[in-house]
Every structure is written in structure tokens, then in C-alpha cells.
Amino acid sequence: MKQAMIIMNPSSGKEKALEYVRKVEDALREEIGYDVVIKETTQELDATKFCVSACQDKFDLVVSVGGDGTLHETINGLLDQPHRPKLGVIPLGTVNDFARALHIPLDPDQAIRTLSSTRLRQVDMARINDQLFANVVAAGSLADALSSVTSEEKSKLGAFAYFKQGAKELLGNSVSPLRITHDGGTWEGDAPIFIAALTNSVGGFENLAPDASVDDGLLHCFILHDLNIFNTLTAGVSLLLGNLKAHKDVEYFTTKRVSVSSTEPVKTNVDGEPGPALPIEMHILPSHVQVIVPEDAEIA
Ligand SMILES: Nc1ncnc2c1ncn2[C@@H]1O[C@H](COP(=O)(O)OP(=O)(O)OP(=O)(O)O)[C@@H](O)[C@H]1O
């Protein structure tokens, strides 16, 4: 019998995870015929540990039930594993960028029904130093400020919680000296933020990198520079219109590999969680995991 592991964070989704996990179990066991193991996380990195054991025991499917934090920890269990189970995603977080990019319904009941879909999508992941990411890496003072947005603010304001915090930081005019080396050359200068995105949805803004598709084998990179009180507003409008890369104070490029360093201590944010300090080295892992997506999803 095929084996599935459900990795569930009971603290995500306003404590509703326990209710949904029974429904996920029923769908996998009764409708699809899996042998099901349920693993409940109790602390940070449990999801990674559980996913490593699912890889080693050659499970067919791992389903992440939680927010982007749980998903990020789950996919990190795939690092350097020769056998990587298929991935199912039940989004219970406040932003759910990965589910948005793959058109997995944000309504958990509908997402559970998607698990019986026969459609799989080969999805790129990327490596940053000694971990994986599925969505986005940001570096710089602005990235650090965005890490401080609380779940409460995100539930209240959605993606605009990031916008509000970002605008506040930019008005403080704080920049970091960055050196960014990619397939097309090197950029050096002062910038409040560098972003490398794998999918179109970043921080709930589904328009940040509209050209990014989940399997294009590329990192879509943005360097915002020279942002002041006036052009912050125009950059915000460009972001909402899906045209950030064309803004005059934005450097945009795609690459398979990029490294970022600084002469000052600079923090990063990886898939919405605090990440390693600079220097960082990132490279794409094309079509690294198969994800169950809705039969009719029109995914970029
Ligand atoms: N039992 C637990 N209690 C508290 N925290 C946990 C537990 N299990 C895992 N965690 C941690 O909770 C963090 C946040 O989880 P996750 O992102 O899934 O939920 P969320 O906070 O509801 O979503 P979002 O980040 O989108 O607001 C994870 O990074 C994980 O380390």
C-alpha cells in the first residue's frame, strides 16, 4: 500500500489544524487508499525532521498542514535526499505564498479535495547556504524590518502589513552596502533590499514577480535602490501593477546562481522567516519536487 505522511503544526491556522488533519486523513485513507502516518510538530524544525524520515522510509507522499513556516521546514527535509516524496499542501497560514503560486485553494476544505487530483507539477526549489527555500529570499534592512511583521498584523492587513512596515523602514532611509554576483555580472551599491523570488507570489503580493513561473529554472532578482519618500510611493504603485521590474530605481535580472555579500552585518529573510546573515550563496534546483495541484489550475 502507498504511504503518506501528514506533517501538521497544531499552532497554525488559529488552532484549526487539528480539525482539518482528520479530514486530510480521511481523504488520503478512504478516497485515495493511502496508509497514513500523522506527525504533529511541537517545536521549530520538527517538520524538517519528520520529512527526512519520510524520505528515508521511501514514503510516496508528504502533506504539509500549516502555514508557510511549516511548509518551509517540511521542504527542508528534502535537502540532499535521493528519494523525495510527492508534496501536498493544505494552507492554514496567513499569507500562503506557495499555495497561491500553485493555485492550491486557500480554503482548507477545498485544498483537501485537491489531494485527490491526479495532476502533479514539477516545481523548482533553490538552495541558500545549507538550506532550501521554496519561495523567496530577501536581504537588507528592509528585509529585516519585514521579518518583524507579526502574524496578527498579517491576518488583519494581509499583504499590506508588509507594505506598511516596508514604507516605515524606507522613510528611515536605511540602506546596506551590497555586492551581488550573478550569471550576468556583478552589481555593487547601497540598497535597502535585495529579493530573489522563485514564484510570482511574495508576501501575499501575487504581482511582485509576474514573470516567474514555478518551473522556469530561474531566480527572479530585484534590487531596490535610491528609494526615498517620493519614489517609494511610485515603486509601491509599480508593485501593485505587477511592473516593479520596470521602475527606474529597480534593477531586475534572472539567474541560476547568485551570491550576496556586504561589508556590514546584514540579515536575511527566507520564505518569511529570519534566515542566515550575509554572505549567502543561492542556486536553483530545477524541478526538484512534485506537487499535487488542482486538475484545472492555470499555473504560470
Ligand atoms: N506545536 C507548536 N507550537 C508552536 N509553534 C510551533 C509548533 N510547531 C511548529 N511551530 C513553529 O511555528 C512556526 C509558524 O508556523 P506556520 O507558519 O506554519 O503557522 P502560522 O504562524 O499560522 O502561519 P503564518 O506564518 O503564515 O502566519 C513554524 O516556523 C514552526 O517552527
The ligand as a Gaussian input file, in Angstrom:
#p B3LYP/6-31G(d) Opt

LIG

0 1
 N        3.451000      22.989000      18.333000
 C        3.974000      24.187000      18.002000
 N        3.754000      25.278000      18.764000
 C        4.252000      26.478000      18.441000
 N        4.984000      26.717000      17.331000
 C        5.231000      25.683000      16.508000
 C        4.742000      24.359000      16.806000
 N        5.116000      23.534000      15.805000
 C        5.830000      24.284000      14.938000
 N        5.915000      25.572000      15.360000
 C        6.560000      26.725000      14.684000
 O        5.538000      27.620000      14.225000
 C        6.103000      28.407000      13.161000
 C        5.000000      29.098000      12.357000
 O        4.219000      28.165000      11.747000
 P        3.349000      28.408000      10.421000
 O        3.988000      29.408000       9.538000
 O        3.048000      27.092000       9.858000
 O        1.970000      28.943000      11.009000
 P        1.331000      30.390000      11.124000
 O        2.168000      31.193000      12.070000
 O       -0.130000      30.202000      11.425000
 O        1.440000      30.945000       9.650000
 P        1.985000      32.341000       9.118000
 O        3.486000      32.308000       9.323000
 O        1.605000      32.359000       7.692000
 O        1.311000      33.392000       9.938000
 C        6.934000      27.413000      12.395000
 O        8.057000      28.037000      11.826000
 C        7.331000      26.336000      13.443000
 O        8.714000      26.372000      13.742000

